[in-house]
Amino acid sequence: MGRTFAEKLLNGKAGEIVFRKPDIVLSHDNTASIKKTFEGMGGKKVFDADNLLIVLDHDAPATNAGIANDHKVIHEFICEQNVKRFHPVGDGICHQCMSKYARPGMLVVGSDSHTTTAGAFNAFACGIDRTETAGLWIRGETWFRVPESLKIVLKGKFNPGVYSKDLALWLVGMLGASGANYLSVEFHGPGLKDLSIADRMVLANLAAEMGAKNAVFPLDEILKDWLKDDYQGVWADPDASYLETIEIELSDIVPVVASPHSVDNVHTISETGAVEVHEAIIGTCTNGRIDDLRVAAFILKDKKVSQDVQLLIIPASREVYLQAIEEGIIAALVEAGATVLSPSCGPCLGKGQGIPADGWNVISSANRNFLGRMGNKNASIWLGSPATVAISALYGRIADPREILDESFESNEFPYRREQPPVYTIPEGENRCLNGVWNYKDVDNFNTDQMFAGSLTYDIKSSAPEKIVPHLFKGLDDNFAKMVKKGDIILAGRNFGCGSSREHPAVGLAHMGVKAVIAKSVSRIFFRASVNQGLPIIICPEAVEEYNVGDPIEVYLEENKIKVGERWFPYSPMPKELLNIFKAGGLKKYLKGEA
């Protein structure tokens, strides 16, 4: 039996735990917090400064003195450790800068969930948390569970007005926010020949929004031409075994948007209707490349953005910015009424300029539209291609890019419509805790933005465990942080902890002494963060379903079973390699014990 890409690169069978040394370890503004954890582990000199890549992009330029001081600490660390691969403020978004370094056959990790973007270069690239990054600075290797694989076969080519972002959202809508949880997504098929490197970066980036561990493309002629060098890639054997194979005819894809407040809440633009738009954003690690700016300029050249719309353009890097200036793209966009921001993540996660006002509708080329994602929970976010964003800014409503083409098109419905779970906000005064059990069993896709706001994430002072606790779960339940106590148990629905690689929720819950989180399913990165913090994370949907309000719950970690009322529920034990980390009280204590 042949092997998949993941099995070959990690040199293990699906389901095995292996320890490997990454070729690149990425961090960004969170480097200041990682440095603090590194020193707390006893670290003084990093294991291999040459495999570090540090980019200042998330809150850049700094929006307050605390962030500016963090940037100063990072600059000092760069000098102390002789880190050569460093990109200061203005150089670009970390995943765009990664394109200078990630190469076929590499193993890449980063303290950001969208590290998956580097899969466009035939690398195995996945997100990890800050604690694990600090651990890599100390010992150079970390654990990987070899994932099962999903094969996506692309055929045909896009029709005019349809772009890779439409395909990416189509796939997320088809599979769901957890449809590829912990899977390695491989892209195959004759349709690849018409997908540029920028297109592939979009698809690899959005794979994180369906829970994938990584997404990857082959070293084909497109990538070889882009690399302009001779590399030996890694690819799956023809007889490799896959969990599932999906075939996509690219000519069937039409322009779509992800409606509030979930990336898998996908609709065609024709069925979305003429939603009024107040803010439009073209940029972020998903869509801020020269191809994207060219499309926007084509749509907006010699026209004017609606006077009711604020259009923000955020080039993905300094090089993209300069190229757009040389090609006249920036002039065309500014003349149309756009505002150009410094290459950075910008308002995507509620930092930087461009936070929306109350009641505003935002159309963005970003990758997440969670409630409050952009720093204001009273705004609503739609996601679309740069072409969709540009024409929507022009008309002041969500519009189909095909409207400016001479060719006629039919109205369509998205064929994989899924029922969206409600976006909960627990009313103030409603107590979800009884007998030490916090009952969120009805809450699916409880995401990291709800657990701990992105606007707080990159200030080192707010990253200390005791500083995290007052902000825990504020996006869902204002009572939680006020009332949670040592020994409490949290019950949750499906895809608990989806979203970013933000470890703050796991850090805060572990600091408070939460006894366990029991969920129907857990996102890959939150599971990993929980192990690294020594926070018991148990997947047992039967126990969650059978819980009745008021039932006492007892957890027997050594015996891998749960007692809910008078009923017993077994659950799958943790692999022994991870159990050692967990028993030590988390990765920090585990590595300290090894030192």
Phi, psi and omega per residue, in radians:
M1 nan 2.319 3.135
G2 -1.276 3.036 -3.095
R3 -2.046 2.612 3.065
T4 -1.353 3.014 3.073
F5 -0.991 -0.840 -3.091
A6 -1.103 -0.741 -3.138
E7 -1.129 -0.636 3.106
K8 -1.222 -0.874 -3.028
L9 -1.182 -0.698 3.134
L10 -1.507 -0.157 3.097
N11 0.971 1.001 3.100
G12 -2.846 2.904 3.097
K13 -1.516 2.644 3.114
A14 -0.926 2.266 -3.132
G15 1.737 -0.345 3.133
E16 -1.309 2.657 3.002
I17 -1.745 2.164 3.118
V18 -2.199 2.714 3.056
F19 -1.925 2.227 -3.091
R20 -2.416 2.707 3.077
K21 -1.712 2.020 3.122
P22 -1.183 2.677 3.051
D23 -1.402 -0.531 3.133
I24 -2.389 2.348 3.040
V25 -2.101 1.913 -3.058
L26 -1.654 2.457 2.904
S27 -2.557 2.937 -3.105
H28 -2.364 -2.274 -3.129
D29 -1.042 -0.370 3.124
N30 -1.321 0.025 -3.139
T31 -1.047 -0.579 3.132
A32 -1.096 -0.742 3.097
S33 -1.194 -0.678 3.127
I34 -1.097 -0.709 3.111
K35 -1.027 -0.724 3.137
K36 -1.120 -0.749 3.105
T37 -1.153 -0.737 3.107
F38 -0.970 -0.810 3.129
E39 -1.192 -0.606 3.089
G40 -1.160 -0.420 3.073
M41 -1.455 -0.034 -3.106
G42 1.655 0.123 -3.117
G43 -1.271 2.458 3.071
K44 -2.220 -0.873 3.111
K45 -2.055 2.270 -3.102
V46 -1.154 2.627 -3.059
F47 -1.045 -0.789 -3.095
D48 -2.631 1.664 -3.099
A49 -1.094 -0.429 -3.074
D50 -1.270 -0.296 3.121
N51 -1.737 0.091 3.066
L52 -1.470 2.452 2.990
L53 -2.284 2.072 -3.073
I54 -2.161 2.229 -3.072
V55 -2.311 2.287 3.064
L56 -1.660 1.895 -3.014
D57 -2.551 -0.452 -2.969
H58 -1.301 -0.705 3.078
D59 -2.250 1.281 -2.949
A60 -2.483 2.172 -0.120
P61 -1.062 2.726 -3.070
A62 -0.994 2.423 -3.115
T63 -1.698 -0.086 3.061
N64 -2.717 2.985 -3.062
A65 -1.152 -0.595 -3.140
G66 -1.075 -0.793 3.119
I67 -1.169 -0.705 3.114
A68 -1.042 -0.700 3.110
N69 -1.189 -0.614 3.052
D70 -1.088 -0.754 3.098
H71 -1.063 -0.660 3.096
K72 -1.101 -0.777 3.111
V73 -1.036 -0.708 -3.134
I74 -1.142 -0.757 3.093
H75 -1.020 -0.731 3.126
E76 -1.140 -0.684 3.121
F77 -1.115 -0.729 3.126
I78 -0.980 -0.775 -3.128
C79 -1.222 -0.758 -3.105
E80 -1.075 -0.708 -3.030
Q81 -1.677 -0.030 -3.137
N82 1.005 0.828 3.098
V83 -1.403 2.100 -3.052
K84 -1.557 -0.536 -3.092
R85 -1.633 1.485 -3.098
F86 -2.304 2.325 3.097
H87 -2.113 1.973 -3.107
P88 -1.329 3.135 3.131
V89 -0.924 2.292 3.093
G90 1.721 -0.289 3.136
D91 -1.221 -0.593 3.099
G92 2.519 3.133 3.131
I93 -1.348 2.469 -2.993
C94 -0.975 -0.653 -3.082
H95 -1.320 -0.402 3.004
Q96 -1.356 -0.735 3.077
C97 -1.078 -0.554 3.138
M98 -1.016 -0.457 -3.112
S99 -1.093 -0.289 3.085
K100 -1.369 -0.313 -2.949
Y101 -2.152 -0.687 -3.087
A102 -1.183 2.285 -3.080
R103 -2.397 2.852 -3.080
P104 -0.919 2.372 3.079
G105 1.430 0.013 3.132
M106 -1.399 2.741 2.967
L107 -1.896 2.034 -3.036
V108 -2.114 2.299 3.017
V109 -2.231 2.721 3.133
G110 -2.734 2.581 -3.140
S111 -1.409 0.908 3.109
D112 -2.771 2.343 -3.019
S113 -1.121 -0.455 -3.091
H114 -1.571 0.309 2.972
T115 -1.001 -0.374 3.091
T116 -0.936 -0.373 -3.112
T117 -0.933 -0.609 -3.077
A118 -1.191 -0.129 3.036
G119 -1.101 -0.308 3.073
A120 -1.067 -0.379 -3.082
F121 -1.781 0.387 3.137
N122 1.123 0.548 3.048
A123 -1.853 2.654 2.958
F124 -1.514 1.939 -3.012
A125 -2.271 2.210 -3.110
C126 -2.548 2.777 -3.141
G127 -1.523 2.528 3.032
I128 -2.321 3.141 -3.139
D129 -1.787 -3.110 -3.043
R130 -1.223 -0.727 -3.120
T131 -1.053 -0.737 3.138
E132 -1.174 -0.615 3.079
T133 -1.093 -0.757 3.089
A134 -1.061 -0.697 3.105
G135 -1.096 -0.658 3.089
L136 -1.150 -0.629 3.077
W137 -1.058 -0.514 -3.092
I138 -1.480 -0.875 -2.976
R139 -1.990 -0.170 3.015
G140 1.464 -0.252 3.122
E141 -2.344 2.817 3.110
T142 -2.577 3.069 -3.073
W143 -1.581 2.562 3.052
F144 -2.377 2.339 2.936
R145 -1.567 2.094 -3.128
V146 -1.130 2.077 -3.032
P147 -1.437 2.707 2.873
E148 -1.248 2.907 -2.981
S149 -2.188 2.580 3.062
L150 -2.004 2.217 -3.131
K151 -1.795 2.132 3.090
I152 -1.976 2.070 -3.098
V153 -1.810 2.089 -3.117
L154 -1.769 2.324 3.137
K155 -2.245 2.716 3.072
G156 1.286 -2.715 3.141
K157 -2.609 2.817 -3.127
F158 -1.179 2.567 2.934
N159 -1.387 2.802 3.103
P160 -0.961 2.423 3.118
G161 1.537 -0.010 3.139
V162 -1.995 2.432 -3.005
Y163 -2.340 3.014 -3.103
S164 -1.057 -0.534 3.109
K165 -1.122 -0.622 3.082
D166 -1.115 -0.739 3.100
L167 -1.125 -0.732 -3.128
A168 -1.071 -0.809 3.121
L169 -1.178 -0.624 3.094
W170 -1.019 -0.795 -3.136
L171 -1.160 -0.724 3.104
V172 -1.105 -0.725 3.111
G173 -1.147 -0.636 3.133
M174 -1.206 -0.827 -3.023
L175 -1.536 -0.491 -3.110
G176 1.652 2.884 -3.061
A177 -1.128 -0.335 3.093
S178 -2.184 0.305 -3.030
G179 -1.193 -0.349 3.110
A180 -2.112 0.493 -3.037
N181 -0.996 2.171 3.117
Y182 1.176 0.250 -3.125
L183 -1.688 2.701 2.934
S184 -1.654 2.124 -3.092
V185 -1.742 2.059 3.114
E186 -1.838 2.315 3.081
F187 -1.775 2.203 -3.094
H188 -2.258 3.057 2.888
G189 1.858 2.872 -3.113
P190 -1.151 -0.349 3.122
G191 -1.172 -0.274 -3.134
L192 -1.127 -0.464 -3.024
K193 -1.146 -0.309 3.116
D194 -1.840 0.160 3.124
L195 -1.797 2.058 3.117
S196 -1.244 3.009 3.072
I197 -1.087 -0.673 3.092
A198 -1.078 -0.719 3.085
D199 -1.046 -0.753 -3.098
R200 -1.191 -0.623 3.093
M201 -1.106 -0.655 3.087
V202 -1.081 -0.825 -3.092
L203 -1.169 -0.718 3.110
A204 -1.172 -0.644 3.126
N205 -1.096 -0.856 -3.072
L206 -1.300 -0.204 3.070
A207 -1.036 -0.509 3.102
A208 -1.078 -0.474 -3.082
E209 -1.423 -0.069 2.975
M210 -1.987 0.301 2.997
G211 1.527 0.076 -3.040
A212 -1.142 2.559 3.037
K213 -1.262 -0.708 3.100
N214 -2.746 2.902 2.996
A215 -2.407 2.572 -2.989
V216 -2.608 2.599 3.077
F217 -2.072 2.723 -3.120
P218 -1.335 2.859 2.970
L219 -1.453 1.489 -3.124
D220 -1.847 -2.971 -3.091
E221 -1.118 -0.584 3.116
I222 -1.076 -0.836 -3.126
L223 -1.228 -0.682 3.118
K224 -1.050 -0.770 3.119
D225 -1.098 -0.656 -3.126
W226 -1.231 -0.698 -3.108
L227 -1.235 -0.570 -3.106
K228 0.944 0.658 3.109
D229 -2.758 2.923 -3.075
D230 -1.720 1.992 3.134
Y231 -2.191 2.660 3.021
Q232 -1.760 1.940 -3.112
G233 -1.544 -3.104 3.067
V234 -2.180 2.372 3.085
W235 -2.608 2.819 -3.081
A236 -1.173 2.638 3.021
D237 -1.294 2.643 3.140
P238 -1.013 -0.514 -3.109
D239 -1.799 0.416 3.100
A240 -1.111 2.674 -3.114
S241 -1.742 2.290 -3.107
Y242 -2.081 2.597 3.057
L243 -1.130 -0.630 -3.134
E244 -2.791 2.620 3.029
T245 -2.164 2.268 -3.122
I246 -2.127 2.320 3.078
E247 -1.867 2.352 -3.121
I248 -2.188 2.179 3.001
E249 -1.593 1.970 -3.012
L250 -1.095 -0.478 3.131
S251 -1.247 -0.214 3.089
D252 -1.445 -0.275 -3.089
I253 -1.327 2.387 3.078
V254 -2.189 2.877 3.119
P255 -1.031 2.290 -3.127
V256 -2.326 2.887 2.994
V257 -2.327 2.664 2.950
A258 -1.676 2.071 -3.096
S259 -1.495 2.799 3.125
P260 -1.011 2.549 -0.023
H261 -2.137 0.753 -3.109
S262 -2.565 2.489 -3.108
V263 -1.181 -0.444 3.136
D264 -1.583 0.153 3.077
N265 -1.527 1.196 -2.934
V266 -1.671 2.391 3.068
H267 -2.422 2.660 2.947
T268 -1.205 2.731 -3.115
I269 -1.160 -0.602 -3.132
S270 -1.128 -0.556 3.117
E271 -1.548 -0.212 3.102
T272 -1.261 -0.634 -3.115
G273 1.544 3.001 -3.054
A274 -1.413 1.320 3.136
V275 -1.302 2.225 3.127
E276 -1.120 2.416 -3.097
V277 -2.047 2.380 3.103
H278 -1.968 -0.457 3.137
E279 -2.457 2.443 3.139
A280 -2.303 2.368 -3.062
I281 -2.292 2.197 3.022
I282 -2.071 2.002 -3.097
G283 2.789 -2.612 -3.108
T284 1.288 3.083 -3.101
C285 -1.194 -0.221 3.133
T286 -1.483 -0.815 -3.001
N287 -2.529 1.224 3.054
G288 -2.278 0.373 -3.071
R289 -1.559 2.995 -3.038
I290 -1.053 -0.625 3.098
D291 -1.014 -0.718 -3.100
D292 -1.192 -0.733 -3.134
L293 -1.209 -0.593 3.087
R294 -1.092 -0.765 3.131
V295 -1.073 -0.780 3.137
A296 -1.082 -0.742 -3.131
A297 -1.159 -0.645 3.099
F298 -1.039 -0.722 -3.112
I299 -1.293 -0.639 -2.980
L300 -1.739 -0.194 -3.091
K301 -0.986 2.273 3.132
D302 1.130 0.344 3.071
K303 -2.187 3.059 -3.141
K304 -2.190 2.311 3.039
V305 -1.071 2.527 3.091
S306 -0.901 2.403 -3.103
Q307 -1.145 -0.230 3.128
D308 -1.642 0.050 -3.059
V309 -2.050 2.363 2.991
Q310 -1.721 1.949 -3.116
L311 -1.788 2.138 3.135
L312 -1.960 2.314 3.089
I313 -1.999 2.214 -3.103
I314 -2.260 1.696 3.103
P315 -1.041 2.538 -3.072
A316 -1.288 -0.346 3.134
S317 -2.750 2.956 3.091
R318 -1.086 -0.703 3.135
E319 -1.098 -0.741 3.104
V320 -1.085 -0.744 3.137
Y321 -1.033 -0.859 -3.114
L322 -1.128 -0.710 3.123
Q323 -1.127 -0.682 3.116
A324 -1.149 -0.576 3.066
I325 -1.178 -0.819 -3.109
E326 -1.076 -0.613 -3.117
E327 -1.475 -0.034 -3.130
G328 1.413 0.122 -3.103
I329 -1.185 -0.788 -3.117
I330 -1.082 -0.743 3.125
A331 -1.065 -0.763 -3.134
A332 -1.089 -0.704 -3.110
L333 -1.256 -0.725 3.132
V334 -1.158 -0.713 3.103
E335 -1.107 -0.491 3.114
A336 -1.358 -0.211 3.096
G337 2.013 0.133 -3.123
A338 -1.401 2.726 2.976
T339 -1.934 2.250 -3.116
V340 -1.749 2.214 3.137
L341 -1.797 2.857 3.096
S342 -1.075 2.525 3.065
P343 -0.953 2.016 -3.070
S344 -3.055 3.104 3.045
C345 -1.252 -0.435 3.070
G346 1.070 -2.410 -3.055
P347 -1.429 0.044 -3.043
C348 -0.920 -0.730 -3.086
L349 -1.967 0.376 3.092
G350 1.489 0.338 3.075
K351 -2.080 2.942 3.082
G352 1.230 -2.944 -3.131
Q353 -1.423 2.708 3.044
G354 1.784 0.321 3.090
I355 -1.155 2.263 -3.090
P356 -1.316 2.741 3.119
A357 -1.454 2.914 3.064
D358 -1.001 2.359 3.064
G359 1.398 -0.016 -3.119
W360 -1.361 2.554 2.964
N361 -1.809 2.246 -3.101
V362 -1.992 2.322 2.963
I363 -1.944 2.134 -2.959
S364 -2.355 2.624 3.047
S365 -1.576 0.214 -3.098
A366 -1.287 -2.946 -3.039
N367 -1.995 -0.105 -3.134
R368 -2.428 2.521 3.126
N369 -2.318 0.517 3.126
F370 -1.028 2.643 3.067
L371 -1.008 2.165 -3.140
G372 1.465 0.003 -3.070
R373 -0.962 -0.693 -3.075
M374 -1.635 0.330 3.042
G375 1.670 0.023 3.111
N376 -2.565 1.911 -3.107
K377 -1.281 -0.046 3.088
N378 -1.701 0.210 3.052
A379 -1.994 2.815 -3.141
S380 -2.152 2.449 -3.036
I381 -2.115 2.253 2.952
W382 -1.892 2.556 3.115
L383 -1.987 2.423 3.113
G384 -2.752 -3.136 3.117
S385 -1.267 2.803 3.056
P386 -0.960 -0.596 3.100
A387 -1.145 -0.737 3.101
T388 -1.113 -0.728 3.124
V389 -1.100 -0.783 -3.082
A390 -1.114 -0.832 -3.108
I391 -1.232 -0.512 3.078
S392 -1.190 -0.665 3.079
A393 -1.134 -0.616 -3.134
L394 -1.176 -0.780 -3.047
Y395 -1.616 -0.224 -3.121
G396 1.335 0.289 3.119
R397 -2.655 2.742 3.078
I398 -1.126 2.150 -3.008
A399 -2.333 2.807 -3.117
D400 -1.597 2.228 -3.137
P401 -0.996 -0.415 -3.122
R402 -1.235 -0.169 3.121
E403 -1.132 -0.436 -3.120
I404 -1.658 -0.044 3.115
L405 -1.564 2.710 -3.134
D406 -1.274 -0.414 -3.087
E407 -1.334 2.476 3.088
S408 -1.404 2.784 3.109
F409 -2.562 2.745 -3.120
E410 -1.629 2.673 2.983
S411 -1.289 2.500 -3.081
N412 -2.321 2.819 2.974
E413 -2.046 2.529 3.100
F414 -1.220 2.172 -2.991
P415 -1.375 -0.081 -3.061
Y416 -2.085 0.636 -3.102
R417 -0.995 2.315 3.136
R418 -2.134 2.566 3.101
E419 -1.179 2.207 -3.094
Q420 -1.546 2.278 3.054
P421 -1.146 2.582 3.135
P422 -1.102 2.582 3.050
V423 -1.546 1.834 -3.003
Y424 -1.431 2.507 2.823
T425 -2.356 1.965 -3.091
I426 -1.209 2.145 -3.125
P427 -1.027 2.503 3.110
E428 -1.045 2.309 -3.132
G429 1.718 -0.308 3.092
E430 -1.428 2.110 -3.062
N431 -1.685 1.998 3.135
R432 -1.631 0.156 -3.108
C433 -1.984 2.207 3.071
L434 -2.518 2.304 -3.101
N435 0.958 0.620 3.092
G436 1.343 0.195 3.136
V437 -1.988 2.102 3.042
W438 -1.537 2.004 -2.995
N439 -1.683 1.684 3.035
Y440 -2.053 0.559 -3.087
K441 -1.100 -0.373 -3.141
D442 -1.582 0.063 -3.076
V443 -1.843 1.860 3.026
D444 -1.646 2.720 3.104
N445 0.958 0.690 3.067
F446 -1.200 1.842 -2.914
N447 -1.711 2.915 -3.044
T448 -1.185 -0.430 3.062
D449 -1.201 -0.597 3.056
Q450 -1.260 -0.536 -3.092
M451 -1.342 -0.629 -3.112
F452 -2.806 2.030 -2.975
A453 -1.057 2.399 3.126
G454 -1.056 -0.506 -3.115
S455 -1.152 -0.288 -3.138
L456 -1.712 -0.141 -2.854
T457 -1.205 -0.607 -2.924
Y458 -1.804 0.191 3.014
D459 -1.674 2.052 -3.044
I460 -1.023 -0.533 -3.129
K461 -1.167 -0.591 -3.130
S462 -1.496 -0.003 -3.125
S463 -1.648 -0.129 3.073
A464 -1.176 2.483 -3.065
P465 -0.892 -0.789 -3.098
E466 -1.206 -0.388 3.102
K467 -1.455 -0.406 3.135
I468 -1.277 -0.716 -2.980
V469 -0.919 -0.778 -3.114
P470 -1.103 -0.257 -3.102
H471 -1.860 0.003 -3.075
L472 -1.104 2.309 3.015
F473 1.085 0.339 -3.095
K474 -1.068 -0.483 3.138
G475 -1.333 -0.117 3.125
L476 -2.122 -0.914 -2.961
D477 -2.436 1.827 -3.089
D478 -1.156 -0.331 -3.109
N479 -1.387 -0.399 -2.977
F480 -1.012 -0.942 -3.073
A481 -1.096 -0.482 -3.120
K482 -1.363 -0.488 -2.941
M483 -2.032 -0.275 -3.068
V484 -1.085 2.500 -3.099
K485 -2.488 2.908 -3.135
K486 -1.021 2.377 3.110
G487 1.586 -0.102 3.111
D488 -1.186 2.741 3.090
I489 -2.128 2.439 3.115
I490 -1.927 2.217 3.002
L491 -1.785 2.376 -3.096
A492 -2.469 2.839 -3.134
G493 -1.468 -2.479 -3.067
R494 -1.511 2.620 3.024
N495 1.019 0.732 3.132
F496 -1.098 2.306 3.080
G497 1.411 0.377 3.113
C498 -1.213 2.817 -3.140
G499 2.037 -2.324 -2.969
S500 -1.426 3.071 3.094
S501 -1.478 0.268 -3.126
R502 -1.008 1.996 -3.100
E503 -1.534 -0.116 -3.034
H504 -0.918 -0.782 3.123
P505 -1.017 -0.788 3.131
A506 -1.122 -0.686 3.108
V507 -1.073 -0.829 -3.108
G508 -1.148 -0.726 -3.137
L509 -1.159 -0.718 3.111
A510 -1.145 -0.707 3.134
H511 -1.079 -0.651 -3.135
M512 -1.322 -0.192 3.131
G513 1.413 0.464 3.050
V514 -1.001 2.270 -3.010
K515 -1.235 -0.676 -3.141
A516 -2.960 2.677 2.904
V517 -1.911 2.176 3.121
I518 -2.033 2.073 -3.035
A519 -2.307 2.792 3.049
K520 -1.194 -0.666 2.993
S521 -2.775 2.769 -3.036
V522 -2.294 2.434 3.089
S523 -1.168 2.673 -3.050
R524 -1.019 -0.851 -3.030
I525 -1.222 -0.630 3.110
F526 -1.177 -0.667 3.082
F527 -1.025 -0.789 -3.122
R528 -1.112 -0.772 3.130
A529 -1.098 -0.659 -3.138
S530 -1.119 -0.770 3.088
V531 -1.032 -0.817 -3.078
N532 -1.159 -0.396 3.115
Q533 -1.711 -0.053 -3.105
G534 1.274 0.427 3.128
L535 -1.632 2.035 3.138
P536 -1.024 2.113 -3.125
I537 -2.180 2.028 -2.982
I538 -2.121 2.243 3.077
I539 -1.759 1.902 -3.111
C540 -2.648 1.398 -3.060
P541 -1.048 -0.542 -3.122
E542 -1.121 -0.718 -3.141
A543 -1.162 -0.682 3.128
V544 -1.148 -0.809 -3.114
E545 -1.072 -0.690 -3.035
E546 -1.444 -0.140 -3.132
Y547 -1.176 2.342 3.003
N548 -1.995 2.475 -3.089
V549 -0.914 2.207 -3.136
G550 1.779 -0.278 3.110
D551 -1.080 2.292 2.975
P552 -1.285 2.580 3.118
I553 -2.184 2.316 3.050
E554 -2.122 2.382 -3.117
V555 -1.998 2.218 3.124
Y556 -1.980 1.544 -3.012
L557 -1.107 -0.706 -3.100
E558 -1.201 -0.448 -3.085
E559 -1.783 -0.047 3.110
N560 0.981 0.874 3.075
K561 -2.618 2.772 -3.088
I562 -2.240 2.441 3.043
K563 -1.951 2.069 3.112
V564 -1.980 1.918 -2.999
G565 1.098 -2.029 3.099
E566 -1.907 0.162 -3.079
R567 -1.828 2.507 -3.118
W568 -1.889 2.458 -3.134
F569 -2.371 2.041 3.050
P570 -1.390 2.762 3.053
Y571 -2.496 2.804 -3.067
S572 -1.172 2.300 3.137
P573 -1.229 2.723 3.086
M574 -1.321 2.476 3.067
P575 -0.947 2.526 -3.024
K576 -1.034 -0.594 -3.137
E577 -1.089 -0.646 3.136
L578 -1.435 -0.536 3.136
L579 -1.072 -0.598 3.106
N580 -1.108 -0.701 3.082
I581 -1.147 -0.769 -3.106
F582 -1.117 -0.775 -3.117
K583 -1.133 -0.500 3.130
A584 -1.281 -0.180 -3.107
G585 1.644 0.339 3.118
G586 2.035 2.923 -3.048
L587 -1.113 -0.665 -3.117
K588 -1.050 -0.838 3.139
K589 -1.239 -0.609 3.121
Y590 -1.069 -0.836 -3.128
L591 -1.236 -0.596 3.086
K592 -1.113 -0.645 3.125
G593 -1.198 -0.503 3.115
E594 -1.324 -0.489 -3.022
A595 -1.119 nan nan
